[in-house]
Amino acid sequence: MASPRNILYALGTALYVSAYAAAVPLDIGVDVCLPFGIQVGLFIDLFEPPQITEVVPIFATATTTVPSAGVYTVPSGTSVATVTAHEASEMCITSVTTKTTTYPCSTSTSFTTTWWDPCISSSSTGTCRWTPPATSAPTTITATVTATITESATSCVPTTPTATLSCDPYGYLIQYATLYRVDLTTGDTTQVSTGLGDNTSINSIGYNVLDNYIYGYQSSTGTILRISADGTTVTIDADSPPAGSNIGDVDTNGHYWVGTETTWAQIDLAPGSATYGQTLANGTTSTLGYAVADWVYIPDAGEYMYAVGSVSSMNETALLRFDLSTHEWESVADYGALGVIGVGAVYGMNNGTLYASENGNGQIWQFPVSGDTPFEVSQGPASGNNDGARCVLNLLA
């Protein structure tokens, strides 16, 4: 037996075709030549409830550890995405999945849609209306759920597992590949770690007050190392300093000023900077005839790098400064035969004080950057291959 709907559909088709053949409009108030509803006035009353589709994003976060700087493909589920690490770190990867749910509408609704009308062999547009039947019985809704992975990922801010320093009052001395902590007022020295990096010479170290790490140059690889409080080192993704660099410090903008007596470079080591690891400027200069083996940045003393220069053949010592704007050396004070020849490590304090360690005998001297008379403070370790760094913002010694 044919269903009432099929009979209604057939009847509507017959009436429509008959009216069309006679070329006379047939106005019965109801056009039933629709496979999904019946036209009543300006609306099409639907036989079945329309399907509603909801798409909901689902976020899943996972962490992965990368051993060094580089470009990595993120873990499973986001195989097409890559992340770039500037250093060894833990990366937080967020993948996005969408859940699509389709279910019949359970409330009254209306909407405009376009469909193919088989009666006239063309598309038609109209406003459909759905009114659920009145019933006191509970309604059971069956939903179809589809989960879709969108293959996208984002990288959170990396967190680094290595320990930072604490801007303590000590100086940090590197001798070849061994790191020491130095009490500048007593000269007492404690070994922090040995065999740093690849266990070859490290020089040009500087303390970055923006992240409380020490940075230095390992000449065997031409790379910049980040040194943690326990002496752990990480090679960072950055431009190489000038070849043979033996002087270095980091200003309060996070810029690593590194080079030799006659070459210099300004490398961005500010965490989160868009130009992190890139060389911002570089060039050549002259030290006015003095030998220089380290320099230090002291914020309150202006935009300069301060150094103790010497001329060993004349037993002469001078306080010099490198202008960070003009990139030229200037002489602050000439002390003559002071007896301090060959300063390989200097440490700054933001009260206008520079501490200098003499290579040959290990004496630690204090130089006021105003050019006043320097004086010996303590006895530290002697070394022929050393460099120094300190948190300049700590005013205790």
Phi and psi in degrees as a GROMACS rama.xvg file:
@    title "Ramachandran Plot"
@    xaxis  label "Phi"
@    yaxis  label "Psi"
@TYPE xy
-70.9242  146.171  ALA-2
-75.5334  158.567  SER-3
-57.9708  -35.8869  PRO-4
-65.0533  -44.1705  ARG-5
-62.9978  -40.4276  ASN-6
-62.2695  -43.4864  ILE-7
-63.7352  -41.1459  LEU-8
-63.0222  -45.2943  TYR-9
-64.8061  -41.2693  ALA-10
-62.7381  -44.5555  LEU-11
-61.54  -42.2584  GLY-12
-62.8944  -43.5566  THR-13
-62.9432  -44.4819  ALA-14
-62.8046  -42.7217  LEU-15
-64.1941  -45.9891  TYR-16
-64.9029  -39.8506  VAL-17
-62.6697  -44.5253  SER-18
-65.9624  -38.1822  ALA-19
-66.8646  -39.63  TYR-20
-65.5413  -35.3262  ALA-21
-81.7762  -5.84051  ALA-22
57.4105  28.6215  ALA-23
-122.099  125.735  VAL-24
-57.411  137.51  PRO-25
-111.669  112.722  LEU-26
-110.891  95.052  ASP-27
-106.19  3.71173  ILE-28
83.4002  -13.182  GLY-29
-138.848  122.266  VAL-30
-102.962  111.219  ASP-31
-104.937  15.5235  VAL-32
-82.8335  56.0839  CYS-33
-135.048  132.516  LEU-34
-76.4955  -10.6475  PRO-35
-126.114  -2.13976  PHE-36
-171.868  -174.293  GLY-37
-132.269  133.405  ILE-38
-82.452  126.721  GLN-39
-129.294  104.059  VAL-40
64.7949  -125.176  GLY-41
-87.4978  -2.48592  LEU-42
-117.051  158.919  PHE-43
-113.613  110.825  ILE-44
-79.3628  121.906  ASP-45
-78.0851  145.51  LEU-46
-74.4572  -36.203  PHE-47
-123.537  152.883  GLU-48
-64.9753  142.475  PRO-49
-68.0484  155.474  PRO-50
-90.1143  133.734  GLN-51
-107.295  132.639  ILE-52
-115.913  126.249  THR-53
-115.793  133.663  GLU-54
-117.542  117.773  VAL-55
-118.334  126.24  VAL-56
-75.3989  142.253  PRO-57
-124.595  124.192  ILE-58
-104.619  132.458  PHE-59
-126.433  131.852  ALA-60
-116.113  135.986  THR-61
-138.691  154.358  ALA-62
-112.848  146.188  THR-63
-139.739  146.079  THR-64
-100.759  127.682  THR-65
-106.144  135.411  VAL-66
-77.3136  -21.1436  PRO-67
-161.02  177.784  SER-68
-63.9848  147.857  ALA-69
154.912  -177.455  GLY-70
-106.54  127.263  VAL-71
-124.775  145.304  TYR-72
-82.8874  131.221  THR-73
-73.0866  166.369  VAL-74
-63.1417  177.809  PRO-75
-53.6255  149.092  SER-76
96.3419  -19.3948  GLY-77
-138.304  49.7657  THR-78
-65.7177  -20.7417  SER-79
-88.3638  -5.76686  VAL-80
-97.6237  148.798  ALA-81
-130.361  154.656  THR-82
-129.932  151.071  VAL-83
-110.642  127.501  THR-84
-110.451  133.275  ALA-85
-86.0967  -9.80269  HIS-86
-165.005  173.038  GLU-87
-62.3438  131.424  ALA-88
-165.718  169.939  SER-89
-97.6187  122.08  GLU-90
-100.624  134.054  MET-91
-97.3471  113.334  CYS-92
-105.833  124.258  ILE-93
-108.617  116.754  THR-94
-100.811  149.744  SER-95
-116.821  122.687  VAL-96
-118.461  143.821  THR-97
-111.276  140.128  THR-98
-110.739  120.605  LYS-99
-103.732  123.967  THR-100
-120.291  129.212  THR-101
-118.335  130.112  THR-102
-154.08  155.977  TYR-103
-73.1967  144.461  PRO-104
-68.7384  135.542  CYS-105
-109.612  2.54573  SER-106
-127.312  166.381  THR-107
-65.6252  138.856  SER-108
-157.743  162.176  THR-109
-144.432  151.374  SER-110
-161.421  157.083  PHE-111
-98.5457  135.08  THR-112
-147.302  166.807  THR-113
-120.261  138.196  THR-114
-141.758  167.4  TRP-115
-90.5245  122.638  TRP-116
-97.105  110.354  ASP-117
-68.5887  -19.1704  PRO-118
-71.8405  -34.8372  CYS-119
-113.775  3.10234  ILE-120
55.3463  43.686  SER-121
-156.812  172.652  SER-122
-84.4807  151.56  SER-123
-132.221  154.862  SER-124
-125.844  136.575  THR-125
-161.05  175.088  GLY-126
-101.398  118.6  THR-127
-92.9461  149.191  CYS-128
-135.592  137.288  ARG-129
-127.448  126.669  TRP-130
-124.833  113.877  THR-131
-63.6105  143.572  PRO-132
-65.1801  145.734  PRO-133
-71.3404  128.423  ALA-134
-155.421  148.657  THR-135
-99.1978  -7.16201  SER-136
-82.2748  149.494  ALA-137
-60.598  144.94  PRO-138
-101.519  129.467  THR-139
-100.364  124.326  THR-140
-110.432  127.937  ILE-141
-101.753  124.85  THR-142
-113.207  144.73  ALA-143
-106.992  123.931  THR-144
-115.382  128.944  VAL-145
-125.71  127.413  THR-146
-98.8868  130.562  ALA-147
-127.747  128.647  THR-148
-87.8619  127.396  ILE-149
-90.1289  -1.73058  THR-150
57.0634  48.4246  GLU-151
-130.859  154.895  SER-152
-152.155  152.028  ALA-153
-130.381  155.063  THR-154
-105.891  125.572  SER-155
-76.5167  173.241  CYS-156
-64.1561  125.578  VAL-157
-67.7284  141.884  PRO-158
-109.401  135.188  THR-159
-101.957  129.403  THR-160
-76.698  -12.8513  PRO-161
-80.226  151.9  THR-162
-80.9261  134.991  ALA-163
-84.8731  162.258  THR-164
-79.9381  179.39  LEU-165
-124.846  22.6163  SER-166
52.6284  47.5207  CYS-167
-77.6504  173.373  ASP-168
-81.2609  -1.71707  PRO-169
-81.3618  157.672  TYR-170
-91.5726  151.715  GLY-171
-117.042  125.269  TYR-172
-116.025  127.077  LEU-173
-104.82  125.911  ILE-174
-120.242  106.995  GLN-175
61.2209  -98.648  TYR-176
-127.563  25.8138  ALA-177
-117.986  132.333  THR-178
-102.821  132.466  LEU-179
-122.264  153.582  TYR-180
-106.659  128.888  ARG-181
-120.868  126.813  VAL-182
-82.3982  108.799  ASP-183
-67.8847  -25.9166  LEU-184
-83.5973  -24.9329  THR-185
-111.638  -20.8151  THR-186
83.6067  -2.52288  GLY-187
-62.6137  135.7  ASP-188
-126.475  135.037  THR-189
-123.406  129.69  THR-190
-74.6285  129.35  GLN-191
-92.0527  -49.2868  VAL-192
-164.573  156.194  SER-193
-128.962  163.56  THR-194
69.7148  36.3784  GLY-195
-66.4526  148.762  LEU-196
61.8537  -127.745  GLY-197
-98.2377  20.3964  ASP-198
65.7958  30.1216  ASN-199
-116.115  174.469  THR-200
-57.3292  132.013  SER-201
-117.43  137.205  ILE-202
-144.51  -177.541  ASN-203
57.1097  40.8317  SER-204
-80.1276  148.6  ILE-205
-148.117  149.935  GLY-206
-97.3338  124.665  TYR-207
-96.7021  109.895  ASN-208
-72.5931  -11.4219  VAL-209
-78.4593  -26.0928  LEU-210
-133.278  -0.0180998  ASP-211
59.7453  42.9432  ASN-212
-121.193  157.32  TYR-213
-99.3893  137.816  ILE-214
-117.966  143.303  TYR-215
-149.579  170.578  GLY-216
-110.376  124.007  TYR-217
-103.854  109.219  GLN-218
-68.198  -28.1204  SER-219
-63.5189  -28.9956  SER-220
-112.027  -11.2213  THR-221
68.4662  26.8731  GLY-222
-117.69  164.894  THR-223
-98.6471  130.061  ILE-224
-104.204  143.025  LEU-225
-103.275  127.554  ARG-226
-111.509  126.695  ILE-227
-90.5416  177.81  SER-228
-62.2877  -31.0725  ALA-229
-94.0095  6.99727  ASP-230
88.649  0.168652  GLY-231
-64.3425  138.281  THR-232
-119.34  149.225  THR-233
-134.202  132.471  VAL-234
-81.268  123.654  THR-235
-97.4055  157.618  ILE-236
-82.1885  93.8903  ASP-237
-150.11  161.716  ALA-238
-62.9035  153.339  ASP-239
-77.4125  137.228  SER-240
-66.1822  169.405  PRO-241
-56.2644  142.974  PRO-242
-57.555  136.967  ALA-243
77.1328  15.0387  GLY-244
-56.3341  135.302  SER-245
-137.891  4.80815  ASN-246
-127.328  144.714  ILE-247
-173.177  148.431  GLY-248
-162.928  164.858  ASP-249
-115.395  126.496  VAL-250
-79.8587  178.119  ASP-251
-76.0028  -1.99013  THR-252
-91.5499  -0.186802  ASN-253
81.4646  18.7558  GLY-254
-96.081  126.096  HIS-255
-89.43  112.388  TYR-256
-97.1442  114.809  TRP-257
-141.161  148.525  VAL-258
167.483  -151.763  GLY-259
-124.422  -166.806  THR-260
-62.4228  -30.2266  GLU-261
-119.888  -5.30696  THR-262
-126.722  152.174  THR-263
-149.829  156.28  TRP-264
-147.44  147.934  ALA-265
-115.41  109.102  GLN-266
-114.307  131.765  ILE-267
-77.9944  115.994  ASP-268
-121.923  25.9932  LEU-269
-77.7777  120.566  ALA-270
-56.6966  133.647  PRO-271
82.0237  -2.699  GLY-272
-68.8379  144.109  SER-273
-66.7988  -20.9884  ALA-274
-109.866  24.3166  THR-275
-54.9968  131.121  TYR-276
85.0598  -5.35624  GLY-277
-94.5264  150.386  GLN-278
-78.894  118.032  THR-279
-83.81  -31.0735  LEU-280
-164.43  157.964  ALA-281
-159.887  168.955  ASN-282
173.993  -166.438  GLY-283
-124.698  160.657  THR-284
-158.971  -177.703  THR-285
-130.444  138.27  SER-286
-91.8173  21.3737  THR-287
62.2133  26.0525  LEU-288
90.8236  -1.6856  GLY-289
-95.4165  150.761  TYR-290
-86.902  130.597  ALA-291
-127.538  132.01  VAL-292
-123.147  -1.36217  ALA-293
-168.914  157.125  ASP-294
-144.086  167.198  TRP-295
-144.341  146.221  VAL-296
-101.066  128.625  TYR-297
-125.286  104.63  ILE-298
-52.911  -44.5612  PRO-299
-70.8851  -10.105  ASP-300
-99.9053  14.043  ALA-301
94.7512  177.913  GLY-302
-85.0986  74.0469  GLU-303
-139.242  158.3  TYR-304
-105.926  125.005  MET-305
-98.7144  145.727  TYR-306
-149.33  156.835  ALA-307
-103.834  115.571  VAL-308
-102.176  156.523  GLY-309
-146.01  154.888  SER-310
-123.684  99.0464  VAL-311
-63.2576  -34.09  SER-312
-66.3156  -23.5087  SER-313
-110.498  2.6494  MET-314
53.3847  43.4595  ASN-315
-115.503  140.094  GLU-316
-127.64  142.807  THR-317
-144.818  153.438  ALA-318
-95.0134  124.031  LEU-319
-119.824  162.125  LEU-320
-144.042  145.278  ARG-321
-105.886  118.668  PHE-322
-74.4589  120.511  ASP-323
-73.5124  -10.4659  LEU-324
-95.8199  -48.0614  SER-325
-89.9338  -16.984  THR-326
60.6581  38.9355  HIS-327
-124.819  148.584  GLU-328
-82.8302  145.121  TRP-329
-131.405  148.783  GLU-330
-93.7108  125.949  SER-331
-92.8647  -45.1611  VAL-332
-155.967  141.537  ALA-333
-110.376  118.413  ASP-334
-97.5528  -2.55205  TYR-335
68.9638  -141.15  GLY-336
-82.4479  77.2675  ALA-337
-80.2771  -23.3937  LEU-338
90.1788  6.23074  GLY-339
-107.246  98.6824  VAL-340
-121.394  122.567  ILE-341
85.2914  70.7262  GLY-342
-92.1349  114.01  VAL-343
-100.332  -13.3505  GLY-344
-140.099  128.703  ALA-345
-127.816  152.578  VAL-346
-135.312  139.779  TYR-347
-109.689  152.407  GLY-348
-134.419  135.285  MET-349
-78.0274  42.4004  ASN-350
-127.929  19.7787  ASN-351
85.7857  22.5564  GLY-352
-114.918  134.865  THR-353
-117.912  126.926  LEU-354
-100.051  136.997  TYR-355
-129.989  134.624  ALA-356
-105.851  121.014  SER-357
-79.0061  130.958  GLU-358
-61.8193  -50.824  ASN-359
-66.6046  -42.164  GLY-360
-115.676  -5.40545  ASN-361
78.7334  4.9034  GLY-362
-63.4346  139.692  GLN-363
-107.065  122.135  ILE-364
-112.177  153.884  TRP-365
-111.114  124.707  GLN-366
-115.833  115.002  PHE-367
-68.0536  129.715  PRO-368
-72.8436  -5.5686  VAL-369
-71.9664  -14.7787  SER-370
100.316  1.73268  GLY-371
-66.0356  170.329  ASP-372
-63.6022  127.641  THR-373
-79.7856  165.849  PRO-374
-152.136  155.174  PHE-375
-75.9326  137.62  GLU-376
-106.985  -47.4566  VAL-377
-158.696  176.873  SER-378
-112.079  115.146  GLN-379
-109.931  -168.433  GLY-380
-78.6241  141.923  PRO-381
-83.692  152.973  ALA-382
-165.984  148.588  SER-383
-102.089  -2.67519  GLY-384
-142.406  88.9574  ASN-385
-147.272  167.808  ASN-386
-160.655  157.078  ASP-387
-130.914  157.564  GLY-388
-153.34  154.764  ALA-389
-158.936  151.563  ARG-390
-73.0246  106.677  CYS-391
-66.2312  -20.7426  VAL-392
-80.7424  -12.3585  LEU-393
-82.6759  121.594  ASN-394
-97.5374  9.23964  LEU-395
-100.375  143.846  LEU-396
